[in-house]
Amino acid sequence: MRYIKYKYLSVLLFLSLGLFTACEPDPALDVPTPTPGEADFTTFVALGNSLTAGYADGALHRRGQIASYPAMLADKIAEAGGASTFKQPLMPEGGGNNGAGSPRLVLAESNGSLLPAPDPSGASALTNVRSEGPFQNLGVPGARSFHLVTPGYAALNPFYGRMASADDATPAGDAAAQNPTFVTLWIGNNDVLGYGTSGGSADNPFGIAGNQITPTDVFAQGINGTIATLKAANPNVQGAIANIPNILDIPFFKTAAYNAFVLSAEQADQLNATFRATAEAQARPQVEAAVRAVVREQVVEAVRAQVRQQVEAAVREQVTAQVTMAVREQVTAQVTAAVRENARQQALDAGASEADADAAADAFVASPEGQATIEGAVNAQMASDEVQALIQQQVNAQMASDAVAQIIEAQLAAQMQSDTVQNIIEQQTNAQMQSPEVQAIIEAQLAAVLASLPTVSEGPNPFLVAVPQSAENPFGVRQATPEDLILLEVLGFVGSAEFQAFPVLPDRLVLDPAEQANIRNAIETFNGIIANAAQENGWALVDMNNFFDRVVTGFVFDGVTYSATFVTGGAFSLDGVHLSDRGYAIAANRFIQDINRHYNAKLAPVNVNQFDGILFP
Amino acid sequence: MRKNFLSLLMCALLSVSVAQASGYQVLLQGSRATGLGNSATGYVSAQSVFFNPGAMAMLEKSEVQLGVNFVNSKINYLAADNSTYTASTQSPVGTPFFLYGVYKINDKMAAGLAVVTPFGSTVEWEDNWLGQYALNRLSLQTFSIQPTFSYRILDNLSVGAGLNIAMGSVSLNRNLPITGQDGVRAQGTLEGTANTAIGFNLGVFYQPMDKFSIGFNYRSRVNAVIEGGDATFDVPNSVRGNFPNTTFNSELPMPSVTTLGLAFYPMGRDEETGLAKLMLTTDINYVGWSAYEELRFDYAEPVAGSTTTVSRREYKDTFTFRFGAEYRPMNELALRVGIYYDQTSVKDGFMTPESPDSNTLGYTIGAGYTIGNRFNIDAHLLIVDRAARTQEAAPEANTISGTFHAGAIVPGFALSFLF
């Protein structure tokens, strides 16, 4: 009896020992089943720009395309019973292509620091994949809103050219041709950001300059035209449209500090000296030219006064001679008449007849004696104060006449233009320019101008930025302020020979507050258009603007801290504009969240941690 | 030599899976206690060395007891927001043990020694699971040596006190959100052994009447302080400078535990052996978890630019309610059944992959058999049913959102020799 009990107990114990390692609990989880809700995911197509294409690390490359947010979204759509295929215009293996032949950026160590550098494996060709179409990912790097409905865009953008259904196709048309039931549209960044910073070639063939913001009406036509194209194919097409993030807060604009121009004391001194010398070399000729102009003006005036005096004196002499001659003629006539009359009277008094008296008078007048008498009387009269005063009066009157004044001016002008006078002026000017007084003036003016020149000191300095030259800013250089946004490219530019030679940033590398305000206003306006389009068409609105704001503020998700910090922030790729794989996963979840809400769907979110951020060597 | 021996002991025996109590407390210090829904403060047994030193002097005989548990646990995880993503732990079978020795010096006095594992947790998640940046693996091991003395003041009143000499070690591994160009994700591992710390354990036992006894137990808080633990980072070469292999200091509180236990014997006792035909017992247990405010690591050299990492924990004090019934169909055999309810110590948002705590129900059964007068053999089975719990992660807790559902099945046994 007791034995049986033991046996029973030992079997029990043995059994339970066997269970010790075999019996594993499996607590139940209520795993949801993805459902489409009111959404029709039968055919899903994604339209957009580089962000939609999966562009990352400064190029379109295969790895980035595979981790594009539309591809992730398509996976989740397939899980919910939607479209099971999602074809992307995949690039060949390799470093990808930025549209201008450069591969993606990879982190590389150089001189002990980690910097983005071109993928050493080189660029991959922008292979033509038209024959593999139609594609469901129609994201085109570099595309602005209106490009989606621009026939001929294939010829202008190689990224679209390689995948377009035809030369005269449009991305929206290629989407519509597939009769999509569900479309995502995320476009507009390039409309405010400018073509140059968003990948693709630098030229904008649409008459909108590289950094110019798309006009509002053109943007609206782009958005509404795209949706209209889709609706023409399928009036019931559903979709989700994402708005434009606040791009001014992305690492591209937030990484380089306005005062990241760091110098040692020695460098600062040297730079101040070099910069001053450069500026002085630039300014001295201007100052000297300005002073010389003033000096020359003074010399010309002085010479002109001198020449005028000479001309007037000469003219007066001439006029005086003419007047004197005329007066003398008059006086001579009077004197001759008087002498004749006197001679006649004497002849009459001597009893000569009238005729004889006239003849005697005429003879006397004609005689040398008579002539001498006349001459003597004329001379006496001419020398008289009365006559001299008369002459002077007449000369003055003539000199004051317009005719003579014109003659004087004409002669003056002619003389001033003469080589002789010009040489005199030049010589005098040169001489004056060399004078200590004028040299002192030049130095003083130069010093005043150079005083407005920014100087640098040891430690961090505000960057110097090129601006148009003006009276207020004769050098065309200003110091950056905390309100300026310095582009990420500056980090590379400061190492360039161009910067080393002349450490001033070109204007295109800096967004000043006015430019920032333009971009902000444009984003607000464009996002209004996008929100309207969503509402009018009954589409879901995906608030990427809000999402990027969150990245900027920083957030923790699934144990990972995200921020807008370049390289280490996690969400952005090495170009500082486009997202990392992980960033695209978070963006995909944004779409999923808003699609779920709007269409009462239950798409599962992407496991963000399945993807990587930036890869480190 | 001694330290080596202890380390060996810890490594070999003390990996404890999912704590069955709130936080990382382990309540597997006796087969009889476990069979009775973890109630062990209001009645007398060899396990009283741990559960209530006050009751020790009431033991009739000297006793040596050795027992072991086999913790089979699993945590299942479901990601948040409609996600279909699931992950599970692949934690090894944990084997927390307990060893008791009680020596009746005389009728009034008893000396005892307990070696137990009061706290611990070993969790191992799938490779590259969603929560990899919060935790891959955690092994928290503590054990405590408790020399104890008990004195019987009156026939029905005794007190006891013991030292709690606690030792422990921790090993934590998680991925870092840095991936190498070779595709390998960086990892950080923190490993350290705690300084020996000393606390105390006080108890009172009172049996005012034949059919009722009451016990009170207080175990003080002990801080496991790790100094000079090894912080090892497996990172891409280019960021090695930011992640130097260095040492760290940390501290983990083993909170105070206060318990009031009651036992009823409604069917009286066997006249020959003094054993109760039926015992109903309950413990009300209060754990000072609020001592665990944060998990902080201080590094000797800056790691990722900082010499500290802090994850907020903000635990709150908890109550546990335990009930057990023991029935002896015959003197040699005891059949036990029990249940306990354990409040979670963790606030919403602070549940972590290392101890995804939630309100817990534990169902227990057990049996004891006496062979002759010298040997007892006890066996137990505990089924832990933690409530599935969903949270949105608090950013400061460095954890993940989603639903955790944990469970454990813990068989075990104990062998006793009485003399």
Interface residues (C-beta under 8 A of the other chain):
Chain A: K5 Y6 L9 L12 L13 S16 L17 L19 F20 T21 C23 E24 P25 D26 P27 A28 L29 D30 V31 P32 T33 P34 E79 V106 L107 E109 L114 F555 V556 D558 G559 V560 T561 G570 N589 Q593 N596 K602 L603 A604 P605 N607 N609 Q610 D612 G613 I614 L615 F616 P617
Chain B: F70 N72 S73 K74 I75 N76 Y77 L78 A79 A80 D81 N82 S83 T84 Y85 T86 V93 N128 L130 G131 Q132 Y133 A134 R174 P177 I178 T179 G180 Q181 G183 R185 V235 P236 N237 S238 V239 E332 A367 Y369 I371 I377 A379 L381 I383 V384 D385 R386 A388 A393 P395 N398 T399 I400 S401 T403 H405 A406 G407 A408 I409 P411 G412 F413
